[in-house]
Amino acid sequence: MRKQLAPDFVDHEMPPGTPPGADAALRYREMMHSAFPDLRVKIEDMVAECDLVAVRATWTGTHRGSFPLLNLAPTNRSFVLTGMVFWRIRDGQIVERWATLDRLGLQQQLAPKS
């Protein structure tokens, strides 16, 4: 994946304070796979025009590990997350990423039952 990301890659959806660059994005990806080891992404639609690629996707997985951004111990619950991701490409590498994801739906699926 490192070769896919430009050295000046910026992910506009990273948590506040996350530095730009491929290293931070790769660490975040590792954290996701640690928390959700069976994480899968199904691309529903993909459209490309000029230097932009738009993807509508569905993410599925099971919360089996720590994920600090949710501040939630592993629940062993499965989830389905939907959203849109946009990438800007330059010279065959991804230079920017934007995402709109149903984070509230994710939190509701993983929240402790009352």
N, CA, C and O atoms as a GROMACS GRO file, in nm:
protein
  456
    1MET      N    1   0.082  -0.120   0.000
    1MET     CA    2   0.000   0.000   0.000
    1MET      C    3   0.086   0.126   0.000
    1MET      O    4   0.045   0.228  -0.055
    2ARG      N    5   0.205   0.121   0.060
    2ARG     CA    6   0.290   0.239   0.068
    2ARG      C    7   0.316   0.298  -0.070
    2ARG      O    8   0.318   0.420  -0.085
    3LYS      N    9   0.336   0.214  -0.169
    3LYS     CA   10   0.366   0.263  -0.304
    3LYS      C   11   0.247   0.333  -0.368
    3LYS      O   12   0.263   0.412  -0.460
    4GLN      N   13   0.126   0.303  -0.318
    4GLN     CA   14   0.006   0.366  -0.371
    4GLN      C   15  -0.011   0.508  -0.319
    4GLN      O   16  -0.079   0.589  -0.382
    5LEU      N   17   0.050   0.540  -0.205
    5LEU     CA   18   0.034   0.671  -0.144
    5LEU      C   19   0.154   0.760  -0.176
    5LEU      O   20   0.269   0.721  -0.160
    6ALA      N   21   0.124   0.882  -0.221
    6ALA     CA   22   0.229   0.979  -0.250
    6ALA      C   23   0.296   1.022  -0.120
    6ALA      O   24   0.233   1.017  -0.014
    7PRO      N   25   0.423   1.064  -0.126
    7PRO     CA   26   0.493   1.110  -0.005
    7PRO      C   27   0.420   1.224   0.066
    7PRO      O   28   0.428   1.237   0.188
    8ASP      N   29   0.349   1.308  -0.010
    8ASP     CA   30   0.276   1.421   0.049
    8ASP      C   31   0.127   1.390   0.067
    8ASP      O   32   0.045   1.482   0.072
    9PHE      N   33   0.092   1.264   0.077
    9PHE     CA   34  -0.046   1.220   0.094
    9PHE      C   35  -0.111   1.288   0.214
    9PHE      O   36  -0.050   1.302   0.319
   10VAL      N   37  -0.238   1.330   0.196
   10VAL     CA   38  -0.316   1.391   0.304
   10VAL      C   39  -0.451   1.320   0.309
   10VAL      O   40  -0.522   1.311   0.209
   11ASP      N   41  -0.486   1.270   0.428
   11ASP     CA   42  -0.617   1.210   0.450
   11ASP      C   43  -0.699   1.310   0.530
   11ASP      O   44  -0.672   1.333   0.648
   12HIS      N   45  -0.798   1.369   0.466
   12HIS     CA   46  -0.878   1.475   0.528
   12HIS      C   47  -0.975   1.423   0.634
   12HIS      O   48  -1.041   1.502   0.701
   13GLU      N   49  -0.984   1.292   0.649
   13GLU     CA   50  -1.077   1.234   0.746
   13GLU      C   51  -1.007   1.171   0.865
   13GLU      O   52  -1.072   1.104   0.946
   14MET      N   53  -0.878   1.192   0.878
   14MET     CA   54  -0.805   1.136   0.993
   14MET      C   55  -0.844   1.214   1.118
   14MET      O   56  -0.889   1.328   1.110
   15PRO      N   57  -0.825   1.151   1.235
   15PRO     CA   58  -0.856   1.220   1.360
   15PRO      C   59  -0.775   1.350   1.373
   15PRO      O   60  -0.664   1.359   1.322
   16PRO      N   61  -0.831   1.451   1.443
   16PRO     CA   62  -0.758   1.576   1.462
   16PRO      C   63  -0.620   1.551   1.521
   16PRO      O   64  -0.603   1.467   1.610
   17GLY      N   65  -0.522   1.625   1.471
   17GLY     CA   66  -0.386   1.615   1.522
   17GLY      C   67  -0.302   1.510   1.452
   17GLY      O   68  -0.182   1.500   1.477
   18THR      N   69  -0.363   1.432   1.363
   18THR     CA   70  -0.287   1.330   1.289
   18THR      C   71  -0.200   1.400   1.186
   18THR      O   72  -0.250   1.481   1.108
   19PRO      N   73  -0.071   1.371   1.183
   19PRO     CA   74   0.015   1.437   1.085
   19PRO      C   75  -0.016   1.387   0.943
   19PRO      O   76  -0.061   1.274   0.925
   20PRO      N   77   0.008   1.471   0.843
   20PRO     CA   78  -0.010   1.426   0.705
   20PRO      C   79   0.097   1.324   0.668
   20PRO      O   80   0.197   1.309   0.739
   21GLY      N   81   0.077   1.257   0.559
   21GLY     CA   82   0.177   1.164   0.509
   21GLY      C   83   0.130   1.019   0.514
   21GLY      O   84   0.036   0.984   0.584
   22ALA      N   85   0.200   0.939   0.437
   22ALA     CA   86   0.165   0.798   0.423
   22ALA      C   87   0.183   0.721   0.554
   22ALA      O   88   0.104   0.631   0.582
   23ASP      N   89   0.284   0.754   0.633
   23ASP     CA   90   0.311   0.678   0.756
   23ASP      C   91   0.192   0.680   0.851
   23ASP      O   92   0.155   0.576   0.905
   24ALA      N   93   0.132   0.796   0.872
   24ALA     CA   94   0.017   0.806   0.963
   24ALA      C   95  -0.101   0.725   0.908
   24ALA      O   96  -0.170   0.658   0.985
   25ALA      N   97  -0.124   0.732   0.779
   25ALA     CA   98  -0.233   0.656   0.719
   25ALA      C   99  -0.211   0.507   0.733
   25ALA      O  100  -0.305   0.432   0.759
   26LEU      N  101  -0.088   0.462   0.716
   26LEU     CA  102  -0.058   0.320   0.729
   26LEU      C  103  -0.071   0.272   0.874
   26LEU      O  104  -0.117   0.161   0.897
   27ARG      N  105  -0.032   0.355   0.970
   27ARG     CA  106  -0.050   0.320   1.112
   27ARG      C  107  -0.199   0.309   1.145
   27ARG      O  108  -0.240   0.218   1.217
   28TYR      N  109  -0.279   0.401   1.092
   28TYR     CA  110  -0.424   0.398   1.115
   28TYR      C  111  -0.483   0.269   1.056
   28TYR      O  112  -0.568   0.206   1.118
   29ARG      N  113  -0.438   0.233   0.939
   29ARG     CA  114  -0.486   0.109   0.874
   29ARG      C  115  -0.450  -0.012   0.959
   29ARG      O  116  -0.533  -0.102   0.976
   30GLU      N  117  -0.329  -0.016   1.013
   30GLU     CA  118  -0.288  -0.126   1.101
   30GLU      C  119  -0.376  -0.132   1.226
   30GLU      O  120  -0.415  -0.240   1.270
   31MET      N  121  -0.409  -0.015   1.282
   31MET     CA  122  -0.494  -0.008   1.400
   31MET      C  123  -0.634  -0.062   1.366
   31MET      O  124  -0.693  -0.134   1.447
   32MET      N  125  -0.685  -0.029   1.250
   32MET     CA  126  -0.815  -0.079   1.207
   32MET      C  127  -0.814  -0.232   1.196
   32MET      O  128  -0.906  -0.299   1.244
   33HIS      N  129  -0.710  -0.286   1.134
   33HIS     CA  130  -0.704  -0.431   1.116
   33HIS      C  131  -0.677  -0.504   1.248
   33HIS      O  132  -0.712  -0.621   1.262
   34SER      N  133  -0.617  -0.437   1.343
   34SER     CA  134  -0.598  -0.496   1.476
   34SER      C  135  -0.732  -0.502   1.550
   34SER      O  136  -0.763  -0.602   1.614
   35ALA      N  137  -0.811  -0.396   1.540
   35ALA     CA  138  -0.941  -0.391   1.607
   35ALA      C  139  -1.045  -0.477   1.536
   35ALA      O  140  -1.132  -0.537   1.600
   36PHE      N  141  -1.036  -0.482   1.404
   36PHE     CA  142  -1.133  -0.554   1.322
   36PHE      C  143  -1.058  -0.648   1.228
   36PHE      O  144  -1.048  -0.620   1.108
   37PRO      N  145  -1.004  -0.760   1.280
   37PRO     CA  146  -0.915  -0.845   1.200
   37PRO      C  147  -0.980  -0.906   1.076
   37PRO      O  148  -0.910  -0.944   0.982
   38ASP      N  149  -1.112  -0.917   1.075
   38ASP     CA  150  -1.181  -0.973   0.959
   38ASP      C  151  -1.242  -0.863   0.871
   38ASP      O  152  -1.335  -0.890   0.795
   39LEU      N  153  -1.191  -0.743   0.881
   39LEU     CA  154  -1.243  -0.629   0.805
   39LEU      C  155  -1.244  -0.658   0.656
   39LEU      O  156  -1.143  -0.701   0.599
   40ARG      N  157  -1.357  -0.634   0.593
   40ARG     CA  158  -1.372  -0.652   0.448
   40ARG      C  159  -1.439  -0.528   0.391
   40ARG      O  160  -1.522  -0.464   0.455
   41VAL      N  161  -1.400  -0.495   0.268
   41VAL     CA  162  -1.458  -0.382   0.198
   41VAL      C  163  -1.516  -0.432   0.067
   41VAL      O  164  -1.448  -0.496  -0.012
   42LYS      N  165  -1.644  -0.403   0.046
   42LYS     CA  166  -1.709  -0.436  -0.080
   42LYS      C  167  -1.734  -0.306  -0.155
   42LYS      O  168  -1.806  -0.218  -0.106
   43ILE      N  169  -1.676  -0.295  -0.272
   43ILE     CA  170  -1.699  -0.176  -0.355
   43ILE      C  171  -1.832  -0.193  -0.425
   43ILE      O  172  -1.852  -0.286  -0.503
   44GLU      N  173  -1.922  -0.101  -0.397
   44GLU     CA  174  -2.056  -0.104  -0.457
   44GLU      C  175  -2.057  -0.033  -0.592
   44GLU      O  176  -2.115  -0.082  -0.689
   45ASP      N  177  -1.992   0.082  -0.597
   45ASP     CA  178  -1.982   0.163  -0.719
   45ASP      C  179  -1.849   0.234  -0.720
   45ASP      O  180  -1.796   0.271  -0.615
   46MET      N  181  -1.794   0.255  -0.840
   46MET     CA  182  -1.670   0.332  -0.854
   46MET      C  183  -1.680   0.413  -0.982
   46MET      O  184  -1.714   0.362  -1.089
   47VAL      N  185  -1.649   0.543  -0.969
   47VAL     CA  186  -1.652   0.633  -1.083
   47VAL      C  187  -1.524   0.714  -1.082
   47VAL      O  188  -1.482   0.765  -0.978
   48ALA      N  189  -1.461   0.727  -1.197
   48ALA     CA  190  -1.337   0.806  -1.208
   48ALA      C  191  -1.353   0.910  -1.317
   48ALA      O  192  -1.406   0.882  -1.425
   49GLU      N  193  -1.304   1.030  -1.288
   49GLU     CA  194  -1.304   1.137  -1.387
   49GLU      C  195  -1.186   1.229  -1.357
   49GLU      O  196  -1.167   1.273  -1.243
   50CYS      N  197  -1.109   1.256  -1.460
   50CYS     CA  198  -0.988   1.337  -1.445
   50CYS      C  199  -0.900   1.277  -1.336
   50CYS      O  200  -0.859   1.161  -1.347
   51ASP      N  201  -0.872   1.353  -1.230
   51ASP     CA  202  -0.782   1.302  -1.126
   51ASP      C  203  -0.856   1.255  -1.001
   51ASP      O  204  -0.793   1.232  -0.897
   52LEU      N  205  -0.990   1.240  -1.008
   52LEU     CA  206  -1.068   1.198  -0.892
   52LEU      C  207  -1.130   1.060  -0.913
   52LEU      O  208  -1.176   1.026  -1.022
   53VAL      N  209  -1.131   0.981  -0.806
   53VAL     CA  210  -1.198   0.851  -0.805
   53VAL      C  211  -1.296   0.853  -0.688
   53VAL      O  212  -1.258   0.884  -0.575
   54ALA      N  213  -1.422   0.821  -0.716
   54ALA     CA  214  -1.526   0.816  -0.614
   54ALA      C  215  -1.569   0.671  -0.595
   54ALA      O  216  -1.593   0.600  -0.692
   55VAL      N  217  -1.579   0.629  -0.470
   55VAL     CA  218  -1.617   0.491  -0.438
   55VAL      C  219  -1.727   0.492  -0.334
   55VAL      O  220  -1.716   0.558  -0.230
   56ARG      N  221  -1.834   0.417  -0.362
   56ARG     CA  222  -1.936   0.390  -0.261
   56ARG      C  223  -1.911   0.247  -0.216
   56ARG      O  224  -1.905   0.156  -0.299
   57ALA      N  225  -1.896   0.228  -0.085
   57ALA     CA  226  -1.854   0.096  -0.037
   57ALA      C  227  -1.928   0.057   0.091
   57ALA      O  228  -1.991   0.139   0.157
   58THR      N  229  -1.917  -0.071   0.121
   58THR     CA  230  -1.969  -0.128   0.245
   58THR      C  231  -1.855  -0.200   0.315
   58THR      O  232  -1.789  -0.286   0.256
   59TRP      N  233  -1.832  -0.165   0.441
   59TRP     CA  234  -1.730  -0.228   0.523
   59TRP      C  235  -1.801  -0.321   0.621
   59TRP      O  236  -1.903  -0.283   0.679
   60THR      N  237  -1.748  -0.441   0.641
   60THR     CA  238  -1.802  -0.533   0.740
   60THR      C  239  -1.687  -0.588   0.822
   60THR      O  240  -1.572  -0.594   0.777
   61GLY      N  241  -1.719  -0.628   0.943
   61GLY     CA  242  -1.617  -0.687   1.028
   61GLY      C  243  -1.671  -0.717   1.166
   61GLY      O  244  -1.790  -0.703   1.193
   62THR      N  245  -1.580  -0.759   1.254
   62THR     CA  246  -1.613  -0.792   1.391
   62THR      C  247  -1.515  -0.720   1.482
   62THR      O  248  -1.394  -0.725   1.461
   63HIS      N  249  -1.568  -0.655   1.584
   63HIS     CA  250  -1.487  -0.576   1.678
   63HIS      C  251  -1.420  -0.669   1.778
   63HIS      O  252  -1.479  -0.704   1.880
   64ARG      N  253  -1.296  -0.709   1.750
   64ARG     CA  254  -1.225  -0.807   1.833
   64ARG      C  255  -1.105  -0.748   1.907
   64ARG      O  256  -1.047  -0.815   1.993
   65GLY      N  257  -1.067  -0.626   1.876
   65GLY     CA  258  -0.950  -0.567   1.940
   65GLY      C  259  -0.975  -0.423   1.981
   65GLY      O  260  -1.080  -0.366   1.950
   66SER      N  261  -0.879  -0.367   2.050
   66SER     CA  262  -0.889  -0.228   2.097
   66SER      C  263  -0.888  -0.132   1.979
   66SER      O  264  -0.811  -0.148   1.884
   67PHE      N  265  -0.974  -0.032   1.988
   67PHE     CA  266  -0.979   0.074   1.887
   67PHE      C  267  -0.997   0.205   1.961
   67PHE      O  268  -1.110   0.244   1.992
   68PRO      N  269  -0.886   0.276   1.989
   68PRO     CA  270  -0.892   0.396   2.074
   68PRO      C  271  -0.991   0.502   2.029
   68PRO      O  272  -1.047   0.573   2.113
   69LEU      N  273  -1.015   0.515   1.900
   69LEU     CA  274  -1.105   0.621   1.854
   69LEU      C  275  -1.248   0.599   1.899
   69LEU      O  276  -1.323   0.695   1.914
   70LEU      N  277  -1.287   0.475   1.922
   70LEU     CA  278  -1.422   0.446   1.971
   70LEU      C  279  -1.427   0.446   2.124
   70LEU      O  280  -1.535   0.450   2.182
   71ASN      N  281  -1.309   0.442   2.189
   71ASN     CA  282  -1.302   0.437   2.335
   71ASN      C  283  -1.394   0.327   2.387
   71ASN      O  284  -1.474   0.347   2.478
   72LEU      N  285  -1.378   0.208   2.327
   72LEU     CA  286  -1.468   0.097   2.356
   72LEU      C  287  -1.388  -0.032   2.357
   72LEU      O  288  -1.314  -0.062   2.263
   73ALA      N  289  -1.403  -0.108   2.464
   73ALA     CA  290  -1.337  -0.239   2.472
   73ALA      C  291  -1.395  -0.330   2.363
   73ALA      O  292  -1.508  -0.308   2.319
   74PRO      N  293  -1.321  -0.430   2.319
   74PRO     CA  294  -1.372  -0.521   2.216
   74PRO      C  295  -1.508  -0.579   2.255
   74PRO      O  296  -1.528  -0.625   2.368
   75THR      N  297  -1.600  -0.576   2.162
   75THR     CA  298  -1.738  -0.621   2.188
   75THR      C  299  -1.769  -0.756   2.123
   75THR      O  300  -1.869  -0.819   2.156
   76ASN      N  301  -1.684  -0.800   2.030
   76ASN     CA  302  -1.709  -0.920   1.950
   76ASN      C  303  -1.838  -0.910   1.869
   76ASN      O  304  -1.894  -1.011   1.828
   77ARG      N  305  -1.883  -0.787   1.847
   77ARG     CA  306  -2.003  -0.765   1.765
   77ARG      C  307  -1.963  -0.740   1.620
   77ARG      O  308  -1.860  -0.678   1.592
   78SER      N  309  -2.046  -0.788   1.530
   78SER     CA  310  -2.026  -0.762   1.388
   78SER      C  311  -2.090  -0.628   1.353
   78SER      O  312  -2.179  -0.580   1.423
   79PHE      N  313  -2.043  -0.569   1.245
   79PHE     CA  314  -2.099  -0.442   1.201
   79PHE      C  315  -2.102  -0.435   1.048
   79PHE      O  316  -2.033  -0.510   0.978
   80VAL      N  317  -2.185  -0.344   1.000
   80VAL     CA  318  -2.192  -0.308   0.859
   80VAL      C  319  -2.184  -0.157   0.855
   80VAL      O  320  -2.266  -0.089   0.917
   81LEU      N  321  -2.087  -0.103   0.783
   81LEU     CA  322  -2.064   0.041   0.773
   81LEU      C  323  -2.069   0.080   0.627
   81LEU      O  324  -2.004   0.017   0.544
   82THR      N  325  -2.146   0.182   0.594
   82THR     CA  326  -2.154   0.228   0.456
   82THR      C  327  -2.095   0.368   0.444
   82THR      O  328  -2.090   0.443   0.541
   83GLY      N  329  -2.051   0.401   0.324
   83GLY     CA  330  -1.998   0.535   0.304
   83GLY      C  331  -1.943   0.556   0.165
   83GLY      O  332  -1.947   0.469   0.078
   84MET      N  333  -1.892   0.676   0.147
   84MET     CA  334  -1.831   0.720   0.021
   84MET      C  335  -1.688   0.764   0.049
   84MET      O  336  -1.660   0.828   0.151
   85VAL      N  337  -1.599   0.731  -0.042
   85VAL     CA  338  -1.459   0.773  -0.032
   85VAL      C  339  -1.420   0.834  -0.166
   85VAL      O  340  -1.456   0.784  -0.272
   86PHE      N  341  -1.346   0.944  -0.159
   86PHE     CA  342  -1.295   1.011  -0.279
   86PHE      C  343  -1.143   1.018  -0.269
   86PHE      O  344  -1.088   1.055  -0.166
   87TRP      N  345  -1.078   0.982  -0.375
   87TRP     CA  346  -0.932   0.990  -0.383
   87TRP      C  347  -0.893   1.082  -0.497
   87TRP      O  348  -0.955   1.081  -0.603
   88ARG      N  349  -0.790   1.162  -0.475
   88ARG     CA  350  -0.730   1.241  -0.584
   88ARG      C  351  -0.598   1.174  -0.618
   88ARG      O  352  -0.517   1.145  -0.530
   89ILE      N  353  -0.578   1.151  -0.747
   89ILE     CA  354  -0.463   1.078  -0.797
   89ILE      C  355  -0.369   1.174  -0.871
   89ILE      O  356  -0.413   1.263  -0.945
   90ARG      N  357  -0.238   1.155  -0.850
   90ARG     CA  358  -0.137   1.231  -0.925
   90ARG      C  359  -0.023   1.135  -0.956
   90ARG      O  360   0.031   1.070  -0.867
   91ASP      N  361   0.014   1.128  -1.081
   91ASP     CA  362   0.126   1.043  -1.124
   91ASP      C  363   0.112   0.899  -1.074
   91ASP      O  364   0.210   0.837  -1.034
   92GLY      N  365  -0.012   0.847  -1.077
   92GLY     CA  366  -0.035   0.709  -1.039
   92GLY      C  367  -0.038   0.682  -0.890
   92GLY      O  368  -0.044   0.566  -0.849
   93GLN      N  369  -0.034   0.787  -0.807
   93GLN     CA  370  -0.039   0.769  -0.662
   93GLN      C  371  -0.153   0.852  -0.602
   93GLN      O  372  -0.194   0.954  -0.657
   94ILE      N  373  -0.202   0.804  -0.488
   94ILE     CA  374  -0.308   0.875  -0.417
   94ILE      C  375  -0.244   0.990  -0.339
   94ILE      O  376  -0.154   0.968  -0.259
   95VAL      N  377  -0.293   1.113  -0.363
   95VAL     CA  378  -0.239   1.228  -0.292
   95VAL      C  379  -0.336   1.285  -0.187
   95VAL      O  380  -0.293   1.352  -0.093
   96GLU      N  381  -0.466   1.258  -0.205
   96GLU     CA  382  -0.564   1.306  -0.107
   96GLU      C  383  -0.677   1.206  -0.095
   96GLU      O  384  -0.711   1.134  -0.189
   97ARG      N  385  -0.736   1.203   0.026
   97ARG     CA  386  -0.853   1.118   0.052
   97ARG      C  387  -0.954   1.196   0.135
   97ARG      O  388  -0.919   1.264   0.231
   98TRP      N  389  -1.080   1.183   0.095
   98TRP     CA  390  -1.193   1.236   0.172
   98TRP      C  391  -1.288   1.119   0.192
   98TRP      O  392  -1.296   1.031   0.106
   99ALA      N  393  -1.361   1.117   0.301
   99ALA     CA  394  -1.456   1.009   0.325
   99ALA      C  395  -1.577   1.062   0.402
   99ALA      O  396  -1.565   1.150   0.488
  100THR      N  397  -1.691   1.006   0.370
  100THR     CA  398  -1.814   1.030   0.444
  100THR      C  399  -1.866   0.893   0.481
  100THR      O  400  -1.915   0.818   0.396
  101LEU      N  401  -1.856   0.860   0.610
  101LEU     CA  402  -1.893   0.727   0.658
  101LEU      C  403  -2.001   0.738   0.764
  101LEU      O  404  -2.011   0.839   0.833
  102ASP      N  405  -2.081   0.636   0.777
  102ASP     CA  406  -2.186   0.631   0.879
  102ASP      C  407  -2.127   0.592   1.014
  102ASP      O  408  -2.149   0.482   1.064
  103ARG      N  409  -2.050   0.684   1.072
  103ARG     CA  410  -1.984   0.657   1.199
  103ARG      C  411  -2.085   0.639   1.314
  103ARG      O  412  -2.062   0.558   1.404
  104LEU      N  413  -2.195   0.713   1.310
  104LEU     CA  414  -2.297   0.698   1.414
  104LEU      C  415  -2.356   0.557   1.409
  104LEU      O  416  -2.376   0.493   1.512
  105GLY      N  417  -2.383   0.509   1.288
  105GLY     CA  418  -2.435   0.373   1.275
  105GLY      C  419  -2.337   0.271   1.329
  105GLY      O  420  -2.377   0.173   1.392
  106LEU      N  421  -2.208   0.293   1.305
  106LEU     CA  422  -2.105   0.203   1.356
  106LEU      C  423  -2.107   0.203   1.509
  106LEU      O  424  -2.106   0.097   1.571
  107GLN      N  425  -2.109   0.320   1.569
  107GLN     CA  426  -2.109   0.330   1.714
  107GLN      C  427  -2.234   0.263   1.774
  107GLN      O  428  -2.226   0.198   1.878
  108GLN      N  429  -2.349   0.280   1.708
  108GLN     CA  430  -2.472   0.219   1.757
  108GLN      C  431  -2.465   0.067   1.750
  108GLN      O  432  -2.517  -0.002   1.838
  109GLN      N  433  -2.402   0.013   1.646
  109GLN     CA  434  -2.391  -0.131   1.633
  109GLN      C  435  -2.296  -0.192   1.736
  109GLN      O  436  -2.315  -0.306   1.778
  110LEU      N  437  -2.194  -0.116   1.775
  110LEU     CA  438  -2.093  -0.169   1.867
  110LEU      C  439  -2.117  -0.130   2.012
  110LEU      O  440  -2.052  -0.185   2.101
  111ALA      N  441  -2.208  -0.038   2.038
  111ALA     CA  442  -2.232   0.010   2.176
  111ALA      C  443  -2.286  -0.102   2.264
  111ALA      O  444  -2.358  -0.190   2.216
  112PRO      N  445  -2.250  -0.098   2.392
  112PRO     CA  446  -2.305  -0.198   2.486
  112PRO      C  447  -2.457  -0.191   2.487
  112PRO      O  448  -2.516  -0.082   2.481
  113LYS      N  449  -2.519  -0.306   2.496
  113LYS     CA  450  -2.666  -0.314   2.503
  113LYS      C  451  -2.709  -0.278   2.644
  113LYS      O  452  -2.648  -0.320   2.742
  114SER      N  453  -2.817  -0.200   2.654
  114SER     CA  454  -2.865  -0.162   2.788
  114SER      C  455  -2.982  -0.246   2.831
  114SER      O  456  -3.035  -0.226   2.941
   0.00000   0.00000   0.00000
